Amino acid sequence: MDQVIEIKEGFIFDFAEHLTNLTDSQISQLIDKVGEELAWIYAVGADGVDAVIQGTEQSPTFANAGILEVYGDNVDIRAWAEDGDGEALLAEFKALGLDGSAHGRLVYGSIPISKIGELAKLENLKSAEATYRPIIWLPTAPDTPEEDIPSAQSEVIQLKITPSELTEAVEPNTNISFDVNYSTEPAETPTTGIAFGMHWDSSQVAFDPVTGLTERFSLGAQPISEVLDDPIANGGLDGDPNTDKYILQAWIDEEGKWPNNSNLTLYKANFTALPGFEETQINFSANPDNLPANSNFAPSSIALTLHTPPPSPTLDIDGNGVIDALTDGLVAIRYLFGFRGETLTEGVVGEGATRNTEEIVTYLDEVGDMMLDVDGNGTAGALTDGILFMRHALGFQDQALISGAVSPDATRTTASAINEHLQSFSL
């Protein structure tokens, strides 16, 4: 092996000597896949020793057993899938105890240090790296006091892009607008900027220009790109094979103070649902090579679903498919009298009813004023509108339908007008 670790006391050992659970070829494959950094974290973690990886003479990498106090038993990683299938790679990682998530071709999360050696065996892994790095570039003078060793880098910054709505029901040929919000974790952490793409399915929605770029975010803002084609291979840049278009937006601050605030709206995204709209998802992606140092991209998608109007209300109050005076009619009268709970429905729910007592109350609360104000005076009354409903359901016609049951201030006063209203709520 040409990769060696030098113990601070001056002894030399190679990876193979201490990683006895791996073959030489697996150790080589491990270094190829995860690089020296994760390899020595694994080696040092396995033996609890102080060590130096021999890099160049000017910049060897120092590590010691104290990294375990920084990491605990785990190390945060970012991994790339071999064929762009982040979900398949995530499944392999979870089998090793990874706590994380997949974002397109990338997998982020925390994995036990003791399992790093197993990464060499993952078929779907192209490469991996530590995202929280206690890597310290030091001279290798043996008398370097430990108290002079710099502390580890700060924790990884999560750059969050979150739509103002995570789900929205839309109808074809309607406008869709939502805010695209930015925040960080830890909160209000300034960076050198951010660049990301917004992806959509052009068979479901049409892109409209973004609006709402505030003056604060115009500073350092780069021009929004033209609409670009999202490659289909490997699910595209966002890992979603259904999206085929995207735009890029970036903000840059050379002083590393962007945006000097957090939890702010970057812009308003605008789309139009196409005539054949069914459902879709709008995603966000970022190239890891274009992110600020020591950061991860943590986007959330917005799911757009087809708005389905509720079914038209009917006088079939118990939902058994029949309008019956002695069930639906009596329930309506009791409801208008103010009965609730089991006294509302006791003995008057039809056979095969699909609504229980609570659902009947909810149903009548929603449609009662519109449907049960039979005479149109603006108020639904048990001894007027309720009686008219009962008589209609029993088949009464003409004067027999309305006699003594129409309010003095009614706007529907004839039998034909009453019948027309009630028939509009028939099955």
C-alpha positions as a Markdown table, in Angstrom:
| # | Residue | x | y | z |
|---|---|---|---|---|
| 1 | Met | 0.0 | 0.0 | 0.0 |
| 2 | Asp | 1.3 | 3.4 | -0.8 |
| 3 | Gln | -1.0 | 5.2 | 1.5 |
| 4 | Val | 0.4 | 5.3 | 5.0 |
| 5 | Ile | -0.4 | 6.8 | 8.4 |
| 6 | Glu | 2.3 | 8.1 | 10.7 |
| 7 | Ile | 1.7 | 7.8 | 14.4 |
| 8 | Lys | 2.7 | 11.0 | 16.2 |
| 9 | Glu | 5.3 | 9.0 | 18.2 |
| 10 | Gly | 7.0 | 8.2 | 14.9 |
| 11 | Phe | 5.7 | 4.7 | 14.0 |
| 12 | Ile | 4.5 | 3.9 | 10.5 |
| 13 | Phe | 1.6 | 1.7 | 9.7 |
| 14 | Asp | -0.6 | 1.3 | 6.6 |
| 15 | Phe | -4.3 | 1.0 | 6.3 |
| 16 | Ala | -4.2 | -2.7 | 5.7 |
| 17 | Glu | -2.5 | -3.3 | 9.1 |
| 18 | His | -5.3 | -1.7 | 11.1 |
| 19 | Leu | -8.3 | -2.3 | 8.8 |
| 20 | Thr | -8.1 | -6.1 | 9.1 |
| 21 | Asn | -11.8 | -6.5 | 8.2 |
| 22 | Leu | -11.1 | -5.4 | 4.6 |
| 23 | Thr | -8.9 | -6.9 | 1.9 |
| 24 | Asp | -6.2 | -4.9 | 0.2 |
| 25 | Ser | -8.4 | -4.5 | -2.9 |
| 26 | Gln | -11.3 | -3.3 | -0.7 |
| 27 | Ile | -9.1 | -0.8 | 1.1 |
| 28 | Ser | -8.0 | 0.5 | -2.3 |
| 29 | Gln | -11.6 | 0.7 | -3.4 |
| 30 | Leu | -12.5 | 2.5 | -0.2 |
| 31 | Ile | -9.9 | 5.1 | -0.7 |
| 32 | Asp | -10.9 | 5.5 | -4.4 |
| 33 | Lys | -14.6 | 6.0 | -3.3 |
| 34 | Val | -14.3 | 8.0 | -0.1 |
| 35 | Gly | -10.8 | 9.5 | -0.4 |
| 36 | Glu | -8.2 | 9.8 | 2.3 |
| 37 | Glu | -10.3 | 11.9 | 4.6 |
| 38 | Leu | -13.0 | 9.4 | 5.4 |
| 39 | Ala | -10.5 | 6.6 | 5.2 |
| 40 | Trp | -8.4 | 8.0 | 8.0 |
| 41 | Ile | -11.4 | 8.9 | 10.1 |
| 42 | Tyr | -12.3 | 5.2 | 9.8 |
| 43 | Ala | -8.7 | 4.1 | 10.6 |
| 44 | Val | -8.3 | 6.5 | 13.5 |
| 45 | Gly | -11.8 | 5.7 | 14.8 |
| 46 | Ala | -11.0 | 2.0 | 14.6 |
| 47 | Asp | -7.8 | 2.2 | 16.7 |
| 48 | Gly | -8.3 | 5.4 | 18.7 |
| 49 | Val | -4.8 | 6.6 | 17.8 |
| 50 | Asp | -3.1 | 9.9 | 17.0 |
| 51 | Ala | -2.1 | 9.9 | 13.4 |
| 52 | Val | -0.9 | 12.0 | 10.4 |
| 53 | Ile | -1.7 | 11.0 | 6.8 |
| 54 | Gln | 1.3 | 11.7 | 4.6 |
| 55 | Gly | 0.1 | 14.2 | 2.0 |
| 56 | Thr | 2.6 | 16.7 | 0.6 |
| 57 | Glu | 5.4 | 17.8 | 2.8 |
| 58 | Gln | 3.8 | 21.2 | 3.0 |
| 59 | Ser | 0.3 | 20.1 | 3.9 |
| 60 | Pro | 0.0 | 16.8 | 5.7 |
| 61 | Thr | -3.3 | 16.1 | 7.5 |
| 62 | Phe | -3.4 | 15.8 | 11.2 |
| 63 | Ala | -6.0 | 13.7 | 13.0 |
| 64 | Asn | -6.3 | 12.2 | 16.5 |
| 65 | Ala | -8.6 | 10.2 | 18.6 |
| 66 | Gly | -10.2 | 13.4 | 19.7 |
| 67 | Ile | -12.2 | 13.5 | 16.5 |
| 68 | Leu | -14.5 | 10.9 | 18.1 |
| 69 | Glu | -15.4 | 13.5 | 20.7 |
| 70 | Val | -16.3 | 15.9 | 17.8 |
| 71 | Tyr | -18.3 | 13.3 | 15.9 |
| 72 | Gly | -19.5 | 11.1 | 18.6 |
| 73 | Asp | -20.0 | 7.7 | 16.9 |
| 74 | Asn | -21.1 | 9.1 | 13.6 |
| 75 | Val | -19.8 | 11.2 | 10.7 |
| 76 | Asp | -21.8 | 13.4 | 8.4 |
| 77 | Ile | -21.4 | 12.6 | 4.7 |
| 78 | Arg | -22.4 | 13.6 | 1.3 |
| 79 | Ala | -22.5 | 10.8 | -1.3 |
| 80 | Trp | -23.1 | 10.6 | -5.1 |
| 81 | Ala | -24.9 | 7.7 | -6.7 |
| 82 | Glu | -23.1 | 5.8 | -9.4 |
| 83 | Asp | -26.0 | 5.9 | -11.9 |
| 84 | Gly | -27.8 | 8.9 | -10.5 |
| 85 | Asp | -30.3 | 6.8 | -8.5 |
| 86 | Gly | -30.1 | 8.5 | -5.1 |
| 87 | Glu | -33.0 | 6.4 | -3.7 |
| 88 | Ala | -31.2 | 3.1 | -4.5 |
| 89 | Leu | -28.0 | 4.5 | -2.8 |
| 90 | Leu | -30.0 | 5.7 | 0.2 |
| 91 | Ala | -31.5 | 2.2 | 0.6 |
| 92 | Glu | -27.9 | 0.8 | 0.7 |
| 93 | Phe | -26.8 | 3.4 | 3.2 |
| 94 | Lys | -29.8 | 2.8 | 5.5 |
| 95 | Ala | -28.8 | -0.8 | 5.7 |
| 96 | Leu | -25.6 | 0.4 | 7.2 |
| 97 | Gly | -27.4 | 2.6 | 9.8 |
| 98 | Leu | -27.4 | 5.9 | 7.9 |
| 99 | Asp | -29.9 | 8.5 | 9.1 |
| 100 | Gly | -30.4 | 10.8 | 6.1 |
| 101 | Ser | -32.2 | 11.6 | 2.9 |
| 102 | Ala | -31.8 | 11.5 | -0.9 |
| 103 | His | -31.9 | 14.6 | -3.1 |
| 104 | Gly | -31.7 | 13.6 | -6.7 |
| 105 | Arg | -28.4 | 11.8 | -7.2 |
| 106 | Leu | -27.1 | 13.0 | -3.8 |
| 107 | Val | -27.5 | 11.4 | -0.4 |
| 108 | Tyr | -26.9 | 13.4 | 2.8 |
| 109 | Gly | -26.8 | 12.1 | 6.3 |
| 110 | Ser | -24.9 | 10.7 | 9.3 |
| 111 | Ile | -23.3 | 7.2 | 9.3 |
| 112 | Pro | -21.6 | 5.3 | 12.1 |
| 113 | Ile | -17.8 | 5.7 | 11.8 |
| 114 | Ser | -17.5 | 1.9 | 12.3 |
| 115 | Lys | -19.5 | 1.4 | 9.0 |
| 116 | Ile | -17.3 | 3.6 | 6.8 |
| 117 | Gly | -15.3 | 0.5 | 5.7 |
| 118 | Glu | -18.5 | -1.0 | 4.3 |
| 119 | Leu | -18.8 | 1.8 | 1.8 |
| 120 | Ala | -16.3 | 0.1 | -0.4 |
| 121 | Lys | -18.8 | -2.6 | -1.0 |
| 122 | Leu | -21.7 | -0.4 | -2.1 |
| 123 | Glu | -22.6 | -1.0 | -5.7 |
| 124 | Asn | -24.5 | 2.2 | -6.2 |
| 125 | Leu | -21.9 | 4.5 | -4.6 |
| 126 | Lys | -19.8 | 6.6 | -6.9 |
| 127 | Ser | -18.0 | 8.7 | -4.3 |
| 128 | Ala | -18.5 | 10.2 | -0.8 |
| 129 | Glu | -17.0 | 12.8 | 1.4 |
| 130 | Ala | -17.3 | 14.1 | 4.9 |
| 131 | Thr | -19.4 | 17.3 | 5.2 |
| 132 | Tyr | -18.4 | 18.1 | 8.8 |
| 133 | Arg | -14.6 | 18.1 | 8.6 |
| 134 | Pro | -12.3 | 18.3 | 11.6 |
| 135 | Ile | -9.5 | 18.3 | 9.1 |
| 136 | Ile | -6.6 | 20.4 | 10.2 |
| 137 | Trp | -3.6 | 21.3 | 8.0 |
| 138 | Leu | -0.5 | 21.5 | 10.2 |
| 139 | Pro | 3.2 | 21.3 | 10.1 |
| 140 | Thr | 4.3 | 17.8 | 11.3 |
| 141 | Ala | 6.9 | 19.0 | 13.7 |
| 142 | Pro | 6.8 | 16.4 | 16.5 |
| 143 | Asp | 6.9 | 19.1 | 19.2 |
| 144 | Thr | 3.7 | 20.8 | 18.1 |
| 145 | Pro | 1.8 | 21.2 | 21.4 |
| 146 | Glu | -1.7 | 19.7 | 21.3 |
| 147 | Glu | -3.1 | 22.8 | 22.9 |
| 148 | Asp | -2.1 | 24.7 | 19.8 |
| 149 | Ile | -4.1 | 22.5 | 17.5 |
| 150 | Pro | -6.9 | 24.6 | 15.9 |
| 151 | Ser | -10.5 | 23.6 | 16.7 |
| 152 | Ala | -12.6 | 21.8 | 14.1 |
| 153 | Gln | -14.6 | 23.7 | 11.6 |
| 154 | Ser | -18.1 | 24.9 | 12.5 |
| 155 | Glu | -21.0 | 22.6 | 11.8 |
| 156 | Val | -22.3 | 22.3 | 8.2 |
| 157 | Ile | -24.6 | 25.1 | 7.2 |
| 158 | Gln | -28.0 | 23.9 | 5.8 |
| 159 | Leu | -29.1 | 26.2 | 3.0 |
| 160 | Lys | -32.9 | 25.8 | 3.0 |
| 161 | Ile | -35.1 | 26.7 | 0.0 |
| 162 | Thr | -38.8 | 26.3 | 1.0 |
| 163 | Pro | -41.9 | 27.2 | -0.9 |
| 164 | Ser | -44.5 | 29.2 | 1.0 |
| 165 | Glu | -46.9 | 26.3 | 0.4 |
| 166 | Leu | -45.8 | 22.6 | 0.3 |
| 167 | Thr | -49.1 | 21.5 | -1.3 |
| 168 | Glu | -51.7 | 23.3 | -3.3 |
| 169 | Ala | -54.8 | 22.1 | -5.1 |
| 170 | Val | -55.2 | 23.8 | -8.5 |
| 171 | Glu | -57.6 | 23.7 | -11.4 |
| 172 | Pro | -56.7 | 23.7 | -15.1 |
| 173 | Asn | -56.2 | 27.1 | -16.7 |
| 174 | Thr | -55.6 | 28.8 | -13.4 |
| 175 | Asn | -52.6 | 30.8 | -12.1 |
| 176 | Ile | -50.3 | 29.3 | -9.5 |
| 177 | Ser | -48.1 | 31.6 | -7.4 |
| 178 | Phe | -46.0 | 30.9 | -4.3 |
| 179 | Asp | -43.1 | 32.5 | -2.5 |
| 180 | Val | -39.6 | 30.9 | -2.7 |
| 181 | Asn | -38.1 | 31.4 | 0.8 |
| 182 | Tyr | -34.5 | 31.1 | 2.0 |
| 183 | Ser | -33.3 | 30.3 | 5.5 |
| 184 | Thr | -30.2 | 28.7 | 7.1 |
| 185 | Glu | -29.6 | 26.3 | 9.9 |
| 186 | Pro | -28.0 | 27.5 | 12.1 |
| 187 | Ala | -30.3 | 30.5 | 11.7 |
| 188 | Glu | -29.1 | 33.7 | 10.1 |
| 189 | Thr | -25.7 | 32.4 | 8.9 |
| 190 | Pro | -24.2 | 34.6 | 6.2 |
| 191 | Thr | -22.5 | 33.0 | 3.2 |
| 192 | Thr | -21.0 | 33.9 | -0.1 |
| 193 | Gly | -24.3 | 33.4 | -1.8 |
| 194 | Ile | -26.4 | 30.6 | -3.3 |
| 195 | Ala | -27.2 | 29.3 | -6.8 |
| 196 | Phe | -30.0 | 26.9 | -7.5 |
| 197 | Gly | -32.5 | 25.7 | -10.1 |
| 198 | Met | -36.3 | 25.5 | -10.1 |
| 199 | His | -37.7 | 22.5 | -12.0 |
| 200 | Trp | -41.1 | 21.8 | -13.5 |
| 201 | Asp | -43.0 | 19.5 | -15.9 |
| 202 | Ser | -43.9 | 21.5 | -19.0 |
| 203 | Ser | -46.7 | 19.0 | -19.8 |
| 204 | Gln | -48.5 | 20.1 | -16.7 |
| 205 | Val | -47.7 | 23.8 | -16.1 |
| 206 | Ala | -46.5 | 26.7 | -18.1 |
| 207 | Phe | -43.7 | 28.9 | -16.6 |
| 208 | Asp | -44.5 | 32.6 | -16.1 |
| 209 | Pro | -41.7 | 35.1 | -15.2 |
| 210 | Val | -40.8 | 35.3 | -11.5 |
| 211 | Thr | -41.7 | 38.5 | -9.7 |
| 212 | Gly | -41.0 | 40.1 | -6.3 |
| 213 | Leu | -37.2 | 40.3 | -6.4 |
| 214 | Thr | -36.7 | 42.8 | -3.6 |
| 215 | Glu | -34.1 | 45.5 | -3.6 |
| 216 | Arg | -32.2 | 43.7 | -0.8 |
| 217 | Phe | -31.9 | 40.6 | -3.1 |
| 218 | Ser | -31.2 | 42.6 | -6.2 |
| 219 | Leu | -27.8 | 43.3 | -4.7 |
| 220 | Gly | -25.6 | 40.5 | -5.8 |
| 221 | Ala | -28.3 | 38.9 | -7.9 |
| 222 | Gln | -27.3 | 37.4 | -11.2 |
| 223 | Pro | -29.7 | 37.5 | -14.2 |
| 224 | Ile | -32.3 | 34.7 | -14.1 |
| 225 | Ser | -31.5 | 32.2 | -16.8 |
| 226 | Glu | -33.6 | 31.5 | -19.8 |
| 227 | Val | -35.7 | 28.4 | -19.5 |
| 228 | Leu | -33.4 | 25.4 | -19.9 |
| 229 | Asp | -33.9 | 21.7 | -20.7 |
| 230 | Asp | -33.6 | 19.4 | -17.7 |
| 231 | Pro | -31.9 | 16.2 | -19.0 |
| 232 | Ile | -34.0 | 13.1 | -18.6 |
| 233 | Ala | -31.1 | 10.8 | -17.9 |
| 234 | Asn | -30.8 | 9.7 | -14.3 |
| 235 | Gly | -33.9 | 11.7 | -13.3 |
| 236 | Gly | -32.4 | 15.0 | -14.4 |
| 237 | Leu | -30.6 | 17.5 | -12.2 |
| 238 | Asp | -33.3 | 17.3 | -9.5 |
| 239 | Gly | -33.6 | 13.5 | -9.6 |
| 240 | Asp | -37.2 | 13.7 | -10.8 |
| 241 | Pro | -37.8 | 12.1 | -14.3 |
| 242 | Asn | -41.1 | 13.9 | -14.7 |
| 243 | Thr | -39.6 | 17.4 | -14.7 |
| 244 | Asp | -38.1 | 18.6 | -18.0 |
| 245 | Lys | -37.5 | 22.3 | -17.7 |
| 246 | Tyr | -35.8 | 24.6 | -15.2 |
| 247 | Ile | -34.4 | 28.1 | -14.6 |
| 248 | Leu | -31.2 | 29.1 | -12.6 |
| 249 | Gln | -31.0 | 31.9 | -10.1 |
| 250 | Ala | -27.9 | 33.0 | -8.2 |
| 251 | Trp | -26.8 | 35.6 | -5.6 |
| 252 | Ile | -23.1 | 36.4 | -5.0 |
| 253 | Asp | -21.5 | 38.3 | -2.1 |
| 254 | Glu | -17.7 | 38.3 | -2.3 |
| 255 | Glu | -17.5 | 39.5 | 1.3 |
| 256 | Gly | -19.4 | 36.4 | 2.5 |
| 257 | Lys | -22.2 | 38.4 | 4.2 |
| 258 | Trp | -25.2 | 37.3 | 2.0 |
| 259 | Pro | -28.0 | 37.8 | 2.7 |
| 260 | Asn | -27.2 | 39.5 | 6.0 |
| 261 | Asn | -30.5 | 38.1 | 7.2 |
| 262 | Ser | -32.5 | 34.9 | 7.0 |
| 263 | Asn | -36.0 | 33.6 | 6.6 |
| 264 | Leu | -36.6 | 35.9 | 3.7 |
| 265 | Thr | -38.4 | 35.6 | 0.4 |
| 266 | Leu | -36.1 | 35.4 | -2.7 |
| 267 | Tyr | -38.8 | 35.8 | -5.3 |
| 268 | Lys | -42.4 | 34.8 | -6.2 |
| 269 | Ala | -42.7 | 31.8 | -8.6 |
| 270 | Asn | -45.5 | 32.0 | -11.1 |
| 271 | Phe | -47.0 | 29.3 | -13.3 |
| 272 | Thr | -50.2 | 28.5 | -15.2 |
| 273 | Ala | -51.9 | 25.1 | -14.9 |
| 274 | Leu | -52.4 | 23.7 | -18.5 |
| 275 | Pro | -55.8 | 22.5 | -19.7 |
| 276 | Gly | -54.9 | 18.9 | -19.2 |
| 277 | Phe | -53.4 | 19.4 | -15.7 |
| 278 | Glu | -53.5 | 16.3 | -13.5 |
| 279 | Glu | -50.8 | 16.7 | -10.9 |
| 280 | Thr | -47.1 | 17.6 | -10.7 |
| 281 | Gln | -44.3 | 18.7 | -8.4 |
| 282 | Ile | -42.0 | 21.7 | -8.6 |
| 283 | Asn | -38.5 | 20.9 | -7.3 |
| 284 | Phe | -35.3 | 22.8 | -6.5 |
| 285 | Ser | -31.7 | 21.6 | -7.1 |
| 286 | Ala | -28.2 | 22.9 | -6.6 |
| 287 | Asn | -24.8 | 21.8 | -8.0 |
| 288 | Pro | -22.7 | 20.8 | -4.9 |
| 289 | Asp | -19.7 | 22.3 | -6.6 |
| 290 | Asn | -21.4 | 25.7 | -6.7 |
| 291 | Leu | -22.4 | 25.8 | -3.0 |
| 292 | Pro | -20.6 | 27.9 | -0.4 |
| 293 | Ala | -17.9 | 26.1 | 1.6 |
| 294 | Asn | -19.1 | 23.9 | 4.4 |
| 295 | Ser | -22.7 | 23.9 | 3.3 |
| 296 | Asn | -25.5 | 21.5 | 2.2 |
| 297 | Phe | -28.4 | 22.3 | 0.0 |
| 298 | Ala | -31.7 | 21.4 | 1.7 |
| 299 | Pro | -34.7 | 22.1 | -0.6 |
| 300 | Ser | -38.4 | 21.3 | -0.2 |
| 301 | Ser | -40.7 | 20.7 | -3.1 |
| 302 | Ile | -44.2 | 21.9 | -3.7 |
| 303 | Ala | -46.8 | 19.3 | -4.7 |
| 304 | Leu | -49.5 | 20.5 | -7.0 |
| 305 | Thr | -52.7 | 18.4 | -7.1 |
| 306 | Leu | -55.9 | 18.6 | -9.1 |
| 307 | His | -58.6 | 20.4 | -7.3 |
| 308 | Thr | -61.7 | 18.3 | -7.1 |
| 309 | Pro | -64.8 | 20.2 | -6.3 |
| 310 | Pro | -66.9 | 18.6 | -3.6 |
| 311 | Pro | -70.0 | 16.8 | -4.9 |
| 312 | Ser | -73.1 | 18.9 | -5.2 |
| 313 | Pro | -75.2 | 18.8 | -2.0 |
| 314 | Thr | -78.4 | 16.8 | -2.0 |
| 315 | Leu | -81.4 | 16.2 | 0.3 |
| 316 | Asp | -80.0 | 12.7 | 0.9 |
| 317 | Ile | -78.7 | 13.7 | 4.3 |
| 318 | Asp | -77.7 | 10.3 | 5.6 |
| 319 | Gly | -76.0 | 9.4 | 2.3 |
| 320 | Asn | -77.8 | 6.1 | 1.7 |
| 321 | Gly | -78.8 | 7.0 | -1.9 |
| 322 | Val | -82.5 | 7.7 | -1.1 |
| 323 | Ile | -84.3 | 10.9 | -0.2 |
| 324 | Asp | -86.8 | 9.9 | 2.4 |
| 325 | Ala | -89.2 | 12.0 | 4.4 |
| 326 | Leu | -89.1 | 9.8 | 7.5 |
| 327 | Thr | -85.3 | 9.7 | 7.7 |
| 328 | Asp | -83.7 | 12.7 | 5.9 |
| 329 | Gly | -86.7 | 14.9 | 6.4 |
| 330 | Leu | -86.9 | 14.2 | 10.2 |
| 331 | Val | -83.1 | 14.6 | 10.5 |
| 332 | Ala | -83.4 | 18.0 | 8.8 |
| 333 | Ile | -86.2 | 19.1 | 11.2 |
| 334 | Arg | -84.3 | 17.9 | 14.3 |
| 335 | Tyr | -81.2 | 19.7 | 13.0 |
| 336 | Leu | -83.1 | 23.0 | 12.5 |
| 337 | Phe | -84.6 | 22.6 | 16.0 |
| 338 | Gly | -81.0 | 22.5 | 17.3 |
| 339 | Phe | -80.7 | 18.8 | 18.2 |
| 340 | Arg | -77.2 | 17.5 | 18.1 |
| 341 | Gly | -75.4 | 14.3 | 19.1 |
| 342 | Glu | -77.2 | 11.0 | 19.1 |
| 343 | Thr | -80.6 | 12.7 | 19.6 |
| 344 | Leu | -80.2 | 14.1 | 16.2 |
| 345 | Thr | -80.2 | 10.8 | 14.4 |
| 346 | Glu | -81.6 | 8.3 | 16.8 |
| 347 | Gly | -84.1 | 6.1 | 15.0 |
| 348 | Val | -84.2 | 8.2 | 11.8 |
| 349 | Val | -81.1 | 7.1 | 9.9 |
| 350 | Gly | -81.9 | 5.1 | 6.8 |
| 351 | Glu | -80.6 | 1.7 | 6.1 |
| 352 | Gly | -77.3 | 1.8 | 4.3 |
| 353 | Ala | -76.5 | 5.3 | 5.6 |
| 354 | Thr | -72.9 | 6.3 | 4.8 |
| 355 | Arg | -72.7 | 9.3 | 7.1 |
| 356 | Asn | -72.6 | 8.9 | 10.9 |
| 357 | Thr | -74.0 | 11.5 | 13.3 |
| 358 | Glu | -70.9 | 13.7 | 13.4 |
| 359 | Glu | -70.6 | 13.6 | 9.6 |
| 360 | Ile | -74.3 | 14.6 | 9.2 |
| 361 | Val | -73.8 | 17.6 | 11.5 |
| 362 | Thr | -70.7 | 18.6 | 9.5 |
| 363 | Tyr | -72.6 | 18.2 | 6.2 |
| 364 | Leu | -75.6 | 20.2 | 7.3 |
| 365 | Asp | -73.3 | 22.9 | 8.8 |
| 366 | Glu | -71.7 | 23.3 | 5.4 |
| 367 | Val | -74.8 | 23.2 | 3.1 |
| 368 | Gly | -77.8 | 23.7 | 5.4 |
| 369 | Asp | -78.2 | 27.4 | 5.0 |
| 370 | Met | -78.1 | 27.1 | 1.2 |
| 371 | Met | -80.2 | 24.0 | 0.9 |
| 372 | Leu | -82.6 | 24.1 | 3.8 |
| 373 | Asp | -83.7 | 27.7 | 3.4 |
| 374 | Val | -86.5 | 26.4 | 1.2 |
| 375 | Asp | -88.7 | 29.5 | 1.1 |
| 376 | Gly | -85.8 | 31.9 | 0.6 |
| 377 | Asn | -86.3 | 34.2 | 3.5 |
| 378 | Gly | -82.7 | 34.0 | 4.6 |
| 379 | Thr | -83.3 | 31.7 | 7.6 |
| 380 | Ala | -83.8 | 28.0 | 7.7 |
| 381 | Gly | -86.7 | 27.2 | 10.1 |
| 382 | Ala | -87.9 | 23.8 | 11.4 |
| 383 | Leu | -91.6 | 24.6 | 11.2 |
| 384 | Thr | -91.4 | 26.3 | 7.8 |
| 385 | Asp | -88.5 | 25.0 | 5.7 |
| 386 | Gly | -88.4 | 21.7 | 7.5 |
| 387 | Ile | -92.1 | 21.1 | 6.9 |
| 388 | Leu | -91.7 | 22.0 | 3.2 |
| 389 | Phe | -88.9 | 19.5 | 2.9 |
| 390 | Met | -91.0 | 16.8 | 4.5 |
| 391 | Arg | -94.0 | 17.5 | 2.3 |
| 392 | His | -91.9 | 17.6 | -0.8 |
| 393 | Ala | -90.3 | 14.2 | 0.1 |
| 394 | Leu | -93.8 | 12.7 | 0.7 |
| 395 | Gly | -95.0 | 13.9 | -2.7 |
| 396 | Phe | -97.2 | 16.8 | -1.7 |
| 397 | Gln | -98.0 | 19.2 | -4.6 |
| 398 | Asp | -99.6 | 22.6 | -5.2 |
| 399 | Gln | -101.4 | 24.2 | -2.3 |
| 400 | Ala | -101.0 | 21.1 | -0.1 |
| 401 | Leu | -97.2 | 21.6 | -0.3 |
| 402 | Ile | -97.1 | 25.2 | 0.9 |
| 403 | Ser | -100.3 | 25.7 | 3.0 |
| 404 | Gly | -99.3 | 27.3 | 6.3 |
| 405 | Ala | -95.6 | 26.5 | 5.9 |
| 406 | Val | -94.3 | 29.6 | 4.0 |
| 407 | Ser | -92.8 | 32.4 | 6.0 |
| 408 | Pro | -94.4 | 35.9 | 5.7 |
| 409 | Asp | -91.1 | 37.3 | 4.3 |
| 410 | Ala | -90.4 | 34.4 | 1.9 |
| 411 | Thr | -89.0 | 35.1 | -1.5 |
| 412 | Arg | -90.3 | 31.7 | -2.8 |
| 413 | Thr | -94.0 | 31.7 | -2.2 |
| 414 | Thr | -95.5 | 29.4 | -4.8 |
| 415 | Ala | -95.5 | 25.6 | -5.0 |
| 416 | Ser | -93.7 | 25.7 | -8.3 |
| 417 | Ala | -90.9 | 27.9 | -6.9 |
| 418 | Ile | -90.6 | 25.6 | -3.8 |
| 419 | Asn | -90.5 | 22.5 | -5.9 |
| 420 | Glu | -87.9 | 24.0 | -8.2 |
| 421 | His | -85.6 | 24.8 | -5.3 |
| 422 | Leu | -85.9 | 21.4 | -3.7 |
| 423 | Gln | -85.6 | 19.5 | -7.0 |
| 424 | Ser | -82.2 | 21.3 | -7.5 |
| 425 | Phe | -80.9 | 19.1 | -4.6 |
| 426 | Ser | -82.3 | 15.8 | -5.8 |
| 427 | Leu | -80.2 | 12.8 | -6.6 |
